[in-house]
Amino acid sequence: MRKLFTVALLALGFQIPSFAQQEITGPVDLLTCVEVALENNLTLRRTEINQENFEADLLASQGRRIPSLSSGASSGYRWGRSINPVTNLFETRRIGNINVSASSNVPIFNGMRINNSIAQARKNLESGQYSLQATRNTITLSVINLFIDVVFNREQVKIAENQLKTTTEQLERTKKLVEAGSLPLSNQLDLQSQNATNELNLINAINGLRLAKLALTQAMVIPFNENFDVIEPEYEVNQAELTSSTPAEIFEVALTVLPQIKAAEANVEVAEYGVKIAKGAFYPTVGAGVSIFSNYVDQAFLPGSTEVIPFRTQIDNNLSQSGNIQLNIPIFSNFSNKASLQRARVQQRLAEVAAEEAKNTLRQDIETAYTQALAAEQSYQASLIRIKSLEETFRVSKQQFELGAINSVDFQVAQNNLFNAQADLINAKYAYIFRVKVLDFYLGNPLNIY
């Protein structure tokens, strides 16, 4: 079900506090639970960090537009016969030298690969942002589902407590009647058995509530505390919420608002730019470059003197510059360019299939959610009618049992029917709440159950 209901992120207009590794004893409301989970979730944090890789890719792509600049220097010695780089004469002596250089290159035309790489990097960043939002949505919906589980299980505990209370009261009354000889002992034994069963049901309900709270705190990534609790929202079932839009209408709106669809569409554009980049390898490339060089040697003497020419003078005298235009025409690349283009086209088709698959999945999810919500609403309305009838049946059965008109078995049947109907009502109510609110979120509305 969690895969079915991926929804839009809660719009939070304030700073979310840090709840990492803090105990929250409660009671807490739904919004707080979602805030804590979003703050502490490591998958979300990892996704946010990975966004920096897309930003770095965009920066690198943009940097390829501007000229590069590099400089360097080297120093060393030569021994034996070698050419003095200043006099250009062969000399047999130790010669020390210092070389300095700088160069710059700029692309002029490269088949539009730089522009397409920048556009692709931007789309990758955009797709990553949509994926990040989708991750937040998944976490949000998971927490809401677990929050509803807690509320539902707490209602189950209340039903089990009431059932046990009723049975216990009847057992005490029956004991007195048995002792007075008004009822047979079998009635007391039957109620004792039912009372033990109800005690077990209460224990199971309490354990179910504890497990629901544990699952919620684990989703919030906080230590579990026995005192943790949630604030139950006030919500009434409204059939108009379901009938206001059809599945087709919801689907059309969801296509424009859900981040997973936008991410899939952005990935298609990313693949399209990949094809353009691959095609650019078939075009000639043109670039320009400039460089500057100079050097100094410790064996360059002034004419007619043993004094070495000063460092600054040698650098000025030996200074040289160069400029060039580079043209590269791809003629045959051992099929590597052709293979790259084929792989890029395959990726484009795969992205298109993935986008279509995402839309089909969304449509199916909405249709399923709508059908389940409709069934839950019908079950809820039927349970309301059923409970009214069973409440009256139980009231009459209780009076008849106290008067000895029916036996304990008939009384237990009436009691169990009522409490089972109450449990069905609670289950249908929260199933309806969850599914309707998720459908509402497909329409781009903020998610809440209030």
FIBA-455597 format. One record per residue: z, y, x of N, C-alpha, C, O in turn; residue in three letters. Coordinates in steps of 0.05 Angstrom, whole numbers, plus 5000, padded with zeros to 4 digits. Layout:
BEGIN
ZYXZYXZYXZYXALA
...
END
This chain:
BEGIN
500049765016500050005000500050255017498850465009MET
501350245040501450485057498750565067498150795071ARG
497150355072494450415082492850545059491050715064LYS
493550475034492050575011492550875008490751025001LEU
495050955012495751235005496051405029498251475037PHE
493851485042493851685063493451955051491451995037THR
495152145056495152395041495352625059495652595084VAL
495152865048495153115063498053195072499953105059ALA
498253345093500853415105502353615089501253795077LEU
505053585088506753785075506454055089506554065114LEU
506154265074505954535085508754635089510154695069ALA
509554665114512254755120512155035132510855085152LEU
513455225119513255505127515655595144516255825145GLY
516955405157519255485173519455295197518155085198PHE
521155365216521455215241522954955235525154965222GLN
521954735243523254475239525254435261524554445285ILE
527854385255529854345275529554075288528153895278PRO
530754045311530553785326532753605316535153675317SER
531953365306533853175296533952925314535252725306PHE
532652925337532352695353535052575360536852715371ALA
535352315354537752165361540352285350542552225360GLN
540152435328542552535315543152365291541352275277GLN
545652325286546552175262546452365238547452595239GLU
545252265216545252425191546752255170545652045163ILE
548952345162550552185143549752225114550252055097THR
548452445108547352495082549452625064551652695074GLY
548852665039546252595028544052795036544653035040PRO
541552705038539352875046537152855025536852645011VAL
535553065023533353065004530852955017530752905041ASP
528752935001526252825010525052995033524152885053LEU
525053255029523853435049525153405076523753405096LEU
527753385076529253345101528453085114528053075139THR
528252875099527452615110524652635123524252525145CYS
522852765110520152795121520252965147518952895167VAL
521653175147521953345170523053195194521953215216GLU
525153045189526352885211524352685222524152655247VAL
522952545205521052345214518852465230518052355251ALA
517752695221515652825236516552925263515052925282LEU
519053015264520153115289520652895310520252935334GLU
521452655300522352445318520252235324520552075343ASN
518152225308516252005311514752015337513452215344ASN
514951795353513651795379510651755378509251845395LEU
509751615358506851585354505551855350503451915361THR
506752025333505752295329505952455354504052605360LEU
508052425369508352585394506252495414505152665428ARG
505652235415503552145433500852245425499252325443ARG
500352255399497752365390497552665397495352755404THR
499652805394499653095401499153135431497653315439GLU
500252965447499852985476496952915483495753045501ILE
495852715469493052645475491152865468488852875479ASN
491953045451490153275444489653445469487553565471GLN
491453445488491053595513488753485529487453635544GLU
488153225526485853115540483253235529481453305544ASN
483053265503480753385490480453685499478253775503PHE
482753815501482654095510481654115539480054295546GLU
482553925555481653915583478653855585477253975602ALA
477653675568474753615568473153865560471053915572ASP
474154015541472754255532472754465555470654595560LEU
474954495568475154685591473154605613471854775624LEU
473054345619471254255640468354305633466654375649ALA
467654255607464854295598464154595599461954665607SER
465954765591465355055592465155155621463555335626GLN
466655035639466555115667463955055680463255185700GLY
462454865670459854795682457755015678455655015691ARG
458355205660456455425656456555635678454455755684ARG
458855665690459155885709458755785737458955545742ILE
458055975756457555885784460055765796462255845791PRO
459555565813461755455829462055605855460055735864SER
464355605867464855735892466755575909468855485900LEU
465855525934467555375952467455495980465455615987SER
469455465995469555566022471055356039472555196029SER
470555376065471855186083471755286112470455486119GLY
473355156128473455226156474154976172475454786161ALA
473254966196473754736213474154826242473155036250SER
475554676257476054746285476154486302477254286292SER
475154496326475154256343474254316372473854546379GLY
473954106387473154126415470953926421470853716408TYR
469253996441467153816451467553786481468353966495ARG
467053536489467153486518464453366527463153236511TRP
463853406552461253306562458953486557459353726551GLY
456553376559454153546556453653586527453253396512ARG
453553846518453053916490451954196490452054336509SER
450754266467449554536464451754726456453254686437ILE
451954946471453755166463452555306439450355416441ASN
453855306415452655416391452155716392450755816375PRO
453255856412452756136414450356196433448556346426VAL
450356066456448256106476445855926472443655976483THR
446255716456444155506452443255376478440955286480ASN
444955366498444355246524446054996527448354976516LEU
444854796541446454556547448554626567447954746588PHE
450954546562453154596581454854346583455154196563GLU
455954306606457754076610460554176615461454216638THR
461954226595464654336595465954286568464654216549ARG
468454336567469854316542469354576527469654796537ARG
468454546502467854776485469554756459469354566444ILE
471154956455472654976430471155146410469855346417GLY
471255066384469655216364471255246338472955076331ASN
470555456324471655496297469255566279467755746285ILE
468955416256466855456238467955536211469955426201ASN
466755746198467555826171465055836154462855906163VAL
465355766129463055766111463955806082466355766075SER
462055876065462555906036459855856022457755916033ALA
459955745998457555685984458055715954460355685944SER
455855755939456055785910453555665898451355705909SER
453855525875451555415861451855465832454055475821ASN
449555505819449655565790447255415777445055425787VAL
447755275755445555145741443955345724445155525712PRO
441355315725439655495710438655355685438555465663ILE
437755105688436854955665437354655671436654565693PHE
438454515652438954225656438554075630440053885624ASN
436554145616435953995591437954045569438353875552GLY
439354275569441254345548443754165548445254155529MET
444054015570446353825570449053965571451053875560ARG
449154195585451654345586452454445558454754415549ILE
450554575545451154685518451854455499453754485483ASN
450454235500451054015482453753885490455253785472ASN
454453885515457053775524459253945513461353845505SER
458954205514460954385504461354345474463554325463ILE
459054335459459154285430460454025424462053995405ALA
459853815440461053555435464053565440465653445425GLN
464853695462467753715468469253865446471453785439ALA
468054075435469354215413469654035388471654045375ARG
467553875382467753695360469853475365471253395346LYS
469953385389472053185396474853305391476653165381ASN
475153555399477753685395478353715365480553675356LEU
476253785350476653815321477253555308479053535291GLU
475853345316476453075306479252995313480652875296SER
480153055337482852985345484953125328487053015321GLY
484353375321486253535304486353405276488553395264GLN
484153315265484153185239485652925241487152845223TYR
485252775263486652525266489652565269491352415259SER
490352785282493252855284494352915257496652825250LEU
492853055241493853115214494052865197495952835181GLN
492052685200492152435186494652265194495852135177ALA
495352275220497752135229500252245215501952105207THR
500352515214502652635200502652555171504852505159ARG
500352535158500252455130501252175126502752115108ASN
500451995144501351715142504351695145505651545130THR
505451845164508351845168509751955143511751845133ILE
508652175133509752305109509852115085511852085072THR
507651985080507451805057509251565061510551475042LEU
509451455085511151225091514051305085515551145073SER
514951535093517651625088518151665058520251585048VAL
516251775044516551805015516751535001518451504983ILE
515151345009515351084998518050955003519250844985ASN
519050985027521750875034523951025020525950905012LEU
523651285016525551445002525751344973527951324962PHE
523451294960523451194933524750924932526050854912ILE
524250754952525550494953528650514953529950364939ASP
529650714967532550754967533550834939535550724929VAL
532151024926532951104899532750874880534450834863VAL
530550714882530150494864532450284868533550184849PHE
533050214893535150014898537850114890539549954882ASN
538350374891540850484882541050454852543250394841ARG
538850484837538850444809539450144802540750084783GLU
538349974819538849684815541749624819542849444804GLN
543149754837545949714841547549804816549349664808VAL
546750034805548050124781547749924758549649874743LYS
545349814755544849624734546649374738547849274720ILE
546649274763548349044770551249094765552748914756ALA
552149334772555049404767555649404737557749304729GLU
553949524721554349524692554349244681555949184663ASN
552549084690552348814681554948654687556048514670GLN
555948694712558348554720560748664704562548514696LEU
560848924700563049044685563148934656565248864646LYS
560848914644560748814616561648524615563148444598THR
560648364634561448074634564448044640565747874628THR
565448204658568248194665570048264641572048124636THR
569248464626570748544602570748324581572748264569GLU
568448204578568247984558569747734568570847594551GLN
569847694594571247464604574347494599575647304591LEU
575347734604578147784599578847754569580947644563GLU
577147854552577547824523577447534514579047434498ARG
575547384526575247104519577646934528578546754514THR
578647004552581046854562583346874542584746684536LYS
583747124531585947164512585447004487587246894475LYS
582946994478582246854453582546554457583346404439LEU
581746454481582046174487585046094488585845894477VAL
586646264500589546214502590746214474592646064468GLU
589646384456590746394429589546164411590446134389ALA
587646014422586445794408584245874389583445714372GLY
583346124391581146224373578446134382576546114366SER
578046094409575446014420575845764437577945724449LEU
573745604439573945364457573845444486572845664493PRO
574845274504574945324532572145354544571745484564LEU
570245214531567445224542566345514543564845584561SER
567145674523566345954524567346104548565846254561ASN
569846054556570946184579569546084605568946244623GLN
569045824606567645714630564845824633563945884655LEU
563445844610560745964611560746254621559146324638ASP
562746414612562946684621563746704650562946884664LEU
565546524658566246524687563846464705563546594726GLN
562146284696559746224711557846464712556746534732SER
557546594688555846824687556947054703555447204716GLN
559547084703560847294718560447254748560047444762ASN
560647004757560146944785557247004793556647104814ALA
555446944774552647004779552147304781550747404799THR
553547464764553247754764554447874789553448064800ASN
556647754799557747844824555747804847555547974865GLU
554447574847552447514867550147714865549047814885LEU
549247774840547147964836547848244847546148374858ASN
550348314843551248574853551248574884550448774896LEU
552148354896552148344925549248364935548748504955ILE
547448224922544548234931543448514927541948604944ASN
544248644905543248924901544349114922542849284931ALA
546849084929548049254950546749204976546149394991ILE
546148954983544748895007541949005007540949095028ASN
540548984984537949104982537949404986536149514999GLY
539949534976540249824980540749885009539650075020LEU
542449725022543049775050540549735067540049895086ARG
538949525061536449485076534449705071533049785090LEU
534449815047532550035041533450285057531650435067ALA
536050335058536950565074536350525104535650705118LYS
536750275113536150215141533250265147532550385168LEU
531450175130528550215134527850515135526250605151ALA
529150675118528650965117529651095143528251255154LEU
532051035152533151155176531451075200531151225219THR
530450825201528750735223526150895223525050955244GLN
524950945199522551105198523151395207521351525217ALA
525551485203526351755211527151755241527651965252MET
527351515253528151485281530851615287531151775305VAL
532751545270535551635274537351385272536651185260ILE
539751395285541551175283542451125254542851315239PRO
542750875247543550805220546550855217548150785235PHE
547350965194550151015188550750915160549150955142ASN
552950775156553550665130553850875109553450825085GLU
554551115116554851335097552351485091552351665075ASN
550151405103547551535098546851505068547051285057PHE
545851715057545051705029542951925024542552105040ASP
541551905001539552094994540252224968541752124952VAL
539052454963539352604939537152524920534752564925ILE
537952414897535952314878534552544864535852714853GLU
531952554865530452774851530552734821530752514811PRO
530352954807530152944778527152944770525753134776GLU
526352734758523452714752523152564726524452354721TYR
521452664708520852534683517952454683516252604692GLU
517452224672514652124671513052294651513952334629VAL
510752384660509052554644506252434644504852434664ASN
505452324622502852194620500552384625498452304634GLN
500952634619498752834623497952854652495752934658ALA
499852794670499152814699497052614707495452674724GLU
497052384693495052184700492352234686490252174698LEU
492452334662489952364647488452634653486352684642THR
489652794670488353054675485853034692484153214691SER
485552824708483152784725482352494724483952314722SER
479752444727478652174729478552094758478652264776THR
478351824763478051734791475651864806475851934829PRO
473451904791471152024804471652314812470752404833ALA
473052454794473652734800475652754824475352924841GLU
477552584824479452574847478052514873478652634893ILE
476152324872474652254896473052484906472952524931PHE
471752624889470052854898471753064912470953184932GLU
474153114902475953314914477053204940477153344960VAL
477752944940478952824964477052834988477852855011ALA
474452804982472452815004472553075019471853085043LEU
473453285006473453555019476053625031476253825046THR
478253475025480853565035482253365054483853445070VAL
481553105052483052915068482152915097479752915102LEU
484052915115483352945144481852705155480252725173PRO
482352455145481052225156478052235150476452135166GLN
477252355128474452385121473152595140471052555151ILE
474652815143473653025161473452925190471552995204LYS
475352765198475252645225472852465228471452475249ALA
472252305208469952125209467352285211465552215226ALA
467152495195464752665195464452805222462252835232GLU
466652895233466553025260465752825281464252905300ALA
466552575279465752375298462752315297461452255317ASN
461552345273458652315271457252535286455352495301VAL
458252785284457053005299457552965329455753035345GLU
459752865337460252805365458152615376457052655397VAL
457552405360455552215368452752335369451152275386ALA
452152515351449552655351449252825376447052825388GLU
451352955384451253105410450952915433449652985453TYR
452052685431451752485452448852405456447952365478GLY
447352385434444552325435442952555448441252505465VAL
443652795441442353035453442853045483441053105499LYS
445352985491446052985520444352775534443352825556ILE
444152535522442552325535439652395537438352335557ALA
438552535517435752615518435352825540433252845552LYS
437352985545437153195566436653085593435653225611GLY
437452835598436952715625434052675631433352635654ALA
432252685611429452655615428052915623425752905632PHE
429453135621428253395628428753465657430753375669TYR
427053635669427553735696430053915696430854025676PRO
431253935719433554105722432954315744431654265764THR
433854555739433454775758436254905764437854945746VAL
436654945789439155075797438755255821436655245834GLY
440655425826440455615849443055595865445155535854ALA
442755655891445155645908444955845930442755915940GLY
447155945939447356125962449656015980451555895971VAL
449356086007451455996025451556206048449756346053SER
453856206061454356386084455756226105457556056098ILE
455056276130456256116152456556286177454956466182PHE
458656236192459056356218460856186235462156006224SER
460956236261462656076279463556236303462656456309ASN
465456106317466556226341466955996361467855786354TYR
466356066388466855866409468356006431468056246436VAL
469955856445471655976466470255986493471456056513ASP
467555906493466055916518463656106516461556056528GLN
463956316500461856516497462756766512464756896503ALA
461356836534462357056551460557306547458157286541PHE
461757536552460257786553458357776576458957666597LEU
455857896574453957886596455158006622456258226623PRO
454857846643455857926670458857946672459958076689GLY
460257796653463157806654464257536648462857356637SER
466757486655468157236649469957276624471457096617THR
469657496611471257556587469857436563467457486558GLU
471457286547470257156523469757366502471357546498VAL
467457336488466857526467468957496445469757276438ILE
470057716436472257716416471457556390469157546383PRO
473557456378473157296353471657446332469757346320PHE
472457686326471257846305468257896311466557896293ARG
467757956336464958016344463257766341460957786331THR
464257536349462657286346462057226317459857156309GLN
464157266301463757206272461557386261459957296245ILE
461657646268459657836258456857766269454857776255ASP
456757706295454157646307452957386297450457366295ASN
454657186292453556926284453356886254452756666245ASN
453757096239453657076210450857016201448857136209LEU
450656816183448056736171448356686141450456596132SER
446256756127446356716098443856556090441756566104GLN
444056426067441756276057441856266027443956286015SER
439556256014439356225985437156025979435156005994GLY
437455875957435455675951435255635921437155685906ASN
433055525912432655435885432055145886430355045901ILE
433554995870433154695869431754615843432554705822GLN
429754455846428254345823428354045825427553925846LEU
429253915804429353625804427953525780428653585757ASN
425853365784424253255762424652955761423952805779ILE
425852855739426252565737423652425731422352485711PRO
422852245747420452095744421051805736419951705716ILE
422751675751423551405745426451365753427051405777PHE
428151295735431051265740431950985737434350935730SER
430250785742430950505739431950445711433750275707ASN
430850575691431550535663434450625655435250585633PHE
435850755674438550835667438651055646440351045628SER
436751245647436651455626435951335599437051415579ASN
434051145599433251025574435550855563435950865538LYS
437050715580439250565570441450745559442750675539ALA
441950965573443951155563443251265536445051295518SER
440751325532439851425506440151215484440951275462LEU
439550965491439850745471442750715464443350675440GLN
444550715484447450695478448450925460450050885442ARG
447351165466448151395450447351375421448751445402ALA
444851265417443951225389445551015375446051035351ARG
446350805390448050605378450650725369451650665347VAL
451850885386454351015379454051195354455851225338GLN
451751325352451251495329451151325303452251405283GLN
449751095304449650925281452350815273453050795250ARG
453850745294456550635289458350855276459950795258LEU
458151105285459651315274458851365245460551425228ALA
456251345239455351385211456451165193457251215170GLU
456450915204457550695188460550735183461550685161VAL
461950825204464850865202465451085181467351065166ALA
463751295181464151515161463651405133465151475115ALA
461551255129460951145103463150945095463950935071GLU
464150795114466350605108468850755099470250665081GLU
469450975113471851135106471551245077473551245062ALA
469251325070468851435042469051205022470251245001LYS
467950975028468150745009471050665006471950604984ASN
472450655029475350575027476950775011478650694995THR
476351035015477751234999477151204969478951214953LEU
474651164962473951134934475350884922476450904900ARG
475350664937476750424927479750464925480950374906GLN
480850604944483750664943484450834919486450774906ASP
482851034913483351204890483151044864484751074846ILE
481050884862480650724838482950534834483950494812GLU
483850404856486150224854488650364847490150274830THR
489150594860491650744854491650844826493750834812ALA
489350924816489251024788489750794768491250834749TYR
488550564774488950334756491850244756493050184735THR
493050244780495850154782497750364769499650284756GLN
497050614772498650824759498450794728500450824714ALA
496150744718495750714690497350474679498650484658LEU
497250254695498750014687501750064687503249984670ALA
502650214708505550274710506450454687508650424677ALA
504750644679505450824657505550674631507350724615GLU
503750484627503850324603506250144603507550104582GLN
506950034626509349864628511850024623513749934610SER
511850274632514150444628514550504599516750484588TYR
512450584585512650644557513450394541515150414522GLN
512350164548513049914534515949844539517349744521ALA
516949894563519749834570521650014555523849924548SER
520850264550522550444534522950334506525250334496LEU
520850244494521050134467522649874468524249824450ILE
522149714488523549454490526549494494528049344482ARG
527249684510530149734515531549824490533849734484ILE
530350004474531550094449532149854431534349844419LYS
530349674430530749434413532849254424534649154410SER
532749214450534749024463537549144464539448994462LEU
537749414465540349534464541749484437544049424436GLU
540149504416541249444390541949144387543949074375GLU
540148974398540648694397543248624412544848464403THR
543548744436545948694452548448794438550548664438PHE
548249024425550649134411551448944388553848894385ARG
549548844373550248654352551248394363553148284352VAL
550048294384550948044396553748064407555347884405SER
554348294418557048344429559148334406561248214410LYS
558548454384560348454361560648164350562848084344GLN
558348024348558447754338560047564356561447394347GLN
559647614383561147444402564147494400565647304401PHE
564847744397567747804395568947694370571347634369GLU
567247664349568247554324568047254323568847124304LEU
566747134344566446844345564046744329563846504324GLY
562246924321559946844305557746724322556246564311ALA
557546784348555646664366557146564390559446654396ILE
555946384405557246274429556646444453555046634452ASN
557746374476557446534500554646524511553646714523SER
553246294506550446264516548646474502547146604516VAL
548946504476547246694462547946984471546247154473ASP
550547024476551347294485550147354513549247574518PHE
550147154530549047194557546047244556544947404572GLN
544747104538541847144535541247434527539447564538VAL
542747534508542347814499542948014521541548214525ALA
545047954536545848124558543648124580542848334590GLN
542747884589540847864610538147994602536848124618ASN
537447964577534948084567535048394570533148514578ASN
537348504563537648794565537548894594536049084600LEU
539048764611539048854639536448804653535648964670PHE
535048584647532448544658530448754649528748844665ASN
530648834624528949054614529549314627527749474633ALA
532149364633532849614647531649614675530749814685GLN
531849384688530649354715527649394715526549524733ALA
526349284695523449324692522749614687520749714698ASP
524349754672523950034667524050204692522350374697LEU
526150154708526450294733524150244752523150424765ILE
523349994753521149914771518550054763517050154779ASN
517950054737515550174727515650474731513650604737ALA
517950594727518250884730517550974758515951154762LYS
518750854778518350944805515550854816514450994833TYR
514550634806511750564813509850774803507950854817ALA
510350864779508651074767508951334782506951464788TYR
511351414788511851664803510351664829508951854835ILE
510551444844509351434870506351454869505051604883PHE
505151294851502251284850501051544838498951634848ARG
502351664818501251904807501452134827499552294829VAL
503652154842503952364861501952334884501052534895LYS
501352094892499352054913496652134903495052254918VAL
495952064878493452144867493352454866491252574870LEU
495552574859495652864858495252984886493953194889ASP
496152844906495752944933492852914943491953064959PHE
491452714932488552694937487052944928484953014939TYR
488253084909487053324899487753574916487053794909LEU
489353524937489953744955492553884948493154104959GLY
494153774930496653904922498953814940498853594950ASN
500953984945503253904961504653664949504853634925PRO
505453484967506753234958509753264954511153344973LEU
510653204930513553194925513953024900512052954886ASN
516452954896517052784872519152924855520752804842ILE
519053194855520853344839519453454814520753584798TYR
END
